[in-house]
Amino acid sequence: MRRAIVTSLLFAFAAHAQASDRVPSLLNSFSAMCLVVPVDFNRIKRKAQAMRLPVRQDVEPPPDSNGYFARSISWLLPLTTGPHEFVVTDGHGPRGNVKGCGIGATDVQGTEIKAEMMTTIHLGSPLSEQDAPDGKHITIWNYGPSRSKLILADGSSRNQPGFYLTLLEGP
């Protein structure tokens, strides 16, 4: 009986430690993959292939007759606190080039990510914040000297877990 109680307590403490480390580990992953160097679709794709990350989705249609294109690829990125999705996007259209890099997870509240972002990435007030018709809460900040955008889409308006955090560079 005593052994069962001790074992239960150890599992409870381990689960709490992992849960409390989840948000910082996700933001660390985002920073390492998206903020340290400029977003480069091909470089990131080669790096993910070298790491043998499992592809979740790969959308790379050929350019249209004007040379315009949009492509994205996502991978499942393992962390000790649990996996998350890592996404890179790239596009060229009439208004110019757009690049994106982001992460998503279904097991974390958007309010937790947002609170941690405010302190670790040192964000100021958002540029905009609104609830979308699909129930997502969207928060946008200007980021960096090039005025890139950080976009947090989450389920907080419906008190649902899950988020996508994206760095968007371009027009």
VMD Tcl script that draws the C-alpha trace (Angstrom):
set ca {
  {0.00 0.00 0.00}
  {2.76 2.41 0.96}
  {4.63 1.65 -2.27}
  {1.47 2.35 -4.30}
  {1.03 5.75 -2.61}
  {4.67 6.72 -3.20}
  {4.46 5.58 -6.83}
  {1.23 7.57 -7.33}
  {2.83 10.69 -5.87}
  {5.90 10.31 -8.08}
  {3.71 10.03 -11.19}
  {1.69 13.06 -10.11}
  {4.83 15.16 -9.59}
  {6.34 13.98 -12.88}
  {3.14 14.81 -14.79}
  {3.01 18.26 -13.16}
  {6.65 18.95 -14.00}
  {6.11 17.93 -17.62}
  {2.92 20.01 -17.92}
  {4.57 23.10 -16.42}
  {7.53 22.71 -18.83}
  {5.33 22.32 -21.91}
  {4.70 25.98 -22.71}
  {8.33 27.14 -22.30}
  {9.56 24.17 -24.37}
  {7.11 25.02 -27.17}
  {8.22 28.66 -27.24}
  {11.86 27.58 -27.16}
  {11.18 25.38 -30.19}
  {9.43 28.27 -31.97}
  {12.32 30.62 -31.23}
  {14.95 28.12 -32.39}
  {13.13 27.20 -35.60}
  {11.59 30.55 -36.57}
  {13.22 33.53 -34.86}
  {16.97 32.87 -34.76}
  {17.60 33.05 -38.53}
  {15.50 34.42 -41.40}
  {12.82 32.06 -42.67}
  {14.07 30.10 -45.68}
  {11.71 27.38 -46.94}
  {14.35 25.26 -48.69}
  {16.89 25.50 -45.85}
  {14.28 24.49 -43.27}
  {13.04 21.65 -45.49}
  {16.60 20.28 -45.88}
  {17.17 20.56 -42.13}
  {13.94 18.68 -41.34}
  {14.84 15.98 -43.86}
  {18.31 15.64 -42.29}
  {16.64 15.28 -38.87}
  {14.33 12.62 -40.39}
  {11.23 14.36 -39.05}
  {7.96 12.71 -40.09}
  {6.06 14.84 -42.62}
  {2.47 15.61 -41.65}
  {1.45 17.55 -44.74}
  {3.29 18.59 -47.90}
  {1.56 20.97 -50.31}
  {3.86 22.13 -53.11}
  {1.91 22.63 -56.35}
  {3.79 23.98 -59.39}
  {3.75 27.74 -60.03}
  {0.91 29.09 -62.15}
  {1.39 30.68 -65.59}
  {2.46 33.98 -63.95}
  {5.07 32.26 -61.81}
  {2.98 32.72 -58.66}
  {3.01 29.95 -56.09}
  {2.14 29.05 -52.53}
  {3.59 26.03 -50.75}
  {3.71 24.66 -47.24}
  {5.06 21.67 -45.43}
  {4.64 20.54 -41.84}
  {6.39 18.00 -39.68}
  {5.79 16.38 -36.33}
  {8.53 17.70 -34.06}
  {9.22 15.61 -30.95}
  {9.96 17.29 -27.62}
  {10.46 15.70 -24.23}
  {7.25 17.45 -23.13}
  {5.29 16.09 -26.10}
  {5.18 16.52 -29.88}
  {3.96 19.53 -31.80}
  {3.50 20.49 -35.42}
  {6.13 22.62 -37.14}
  {5.09 24.44 -40.34}
  {6.95 26.46 -42.95}
  {5.25 28.31 -45.82}
  {6.45 30.25 -48.81}
  {4.66 32.12 -51.54}
  {5.09 34.52 -54.40}
  {2.23 36.56 -55.77}
  {1.35 39.91 -57.32}
  {2.10 41.77 -54.06}
  {5.49 40.10 -53.53}
  {6.99 37.29 -51.49}
  {5.62 35.94 -48.22}
  {7.36 33.55 -45.85}
  {5.95 31.94 -42.75}
  {7.21 29.72 -39.97}
  {5.19 28.43 -37.06}
  {4.22 25.80 -34.57}
  {0.96 24.37 -33.33}
  {-0.19 22.14 -30.51}
  {-3.60 20.87 -29.47}
  {-2.89 20.35 -25.77}
  {-2.03 23.89 -24.59}
  {-4.34 26.81 -23.84}
  {-3.77 29.89 -25.99}
  {-3.83 32.07 -22.88}
  {-0.84 30.14 -21.49}
  {1.18 30.58 -24.69}
  {0.26 34.26 -24.89}
  {1.30 34.94 -21.28}
  {4.64 33.19 -21.79}
  {5.22 35.00 -25.10}
  {4.69 38.38 -23.47}
  {7.54 37.73 -21.05}
  {10.01 35.61 -23.05}
  {9.72 37.31 -26.44}
  {9.14 40.71 -24.80}
  {6.13 41.67 -26.87}
  {4.31 44.92 -26.32}
  {0.66 45.58 -26.91}
  {-0.86 43.69 -29.83}
  {-1.45 45.41 -33.15}
  {-4.88 43.77 -33.20}
  {-6.91 41.23 -31.28}
  {-10.25 39.78 -32.33}
  {-12.47 36.73 -32.37}
  {-12.89 35.18 -35.81}
  {-16.23 33.78 -37.03}
  {-14.87 30.22 -36.69}
  {-14.35 30.75 -32.94}
  {-10.59 31.28 -33.05}
  {-9.10 34.15 -31.09}
  {-6.53 35.97 -33.27}
  {-3.80 38.20 -31.81}
  {-1.28 39.98 -34.03}
  {1.91 41.79 -33.03}
  {4.51 43.64 -35.08}
  {7.82 41.85 -34.65}
  {11.38 42.89 -35.40}
  {12.83 45.74 -37.41}
  {11.35 44.45 -40.69}
  {7.87 44.72 -39.17}
  {7.16 41.04 -39.56}
  {3.98 39.84 -37.89}
  {3.60 37.35 -35.06}
  {0.14 35.77 -35.25}
  {-1.36 33.70 -32.45}
  {-4.55 31.83 -33.33}
  {-6.09 29.88 -30.47}
  {-9.31 28.52 -29.03}
  {-9.40 30.79 -25.97}
  {-12.62 32.57 -27.04}
  {-14.40 29.21 -26.61}
  {-12.19 28.05 -23.73}
  {-10.75 25.28 -25.93}
  {-7.11 24.18 -25.95}
  {-4.95 24.44 -29.04}
  {-3.01 27.15 -30.82}
  {-0.96 28.07 -33.88}
  {1.84 30.60 -33.54}
  {3.20 31.96 -36.83}
  {5.92 34.39 -37.83}
  {4.90 35.98 -41.14}
  {7.43 37.89 -43.23}
  {6.28 39.80 -46.29}
  {3.82 42.36 -47.58}
}
mol new
graphics top color blue
foreach p $ca { graphics top sphere $p radius 0.5 }
foreach p [lrange $ca 0 end-1] q [lrange $ca 1 end] { graphics top cylinder $p $q radius 0.2 }
display resetview
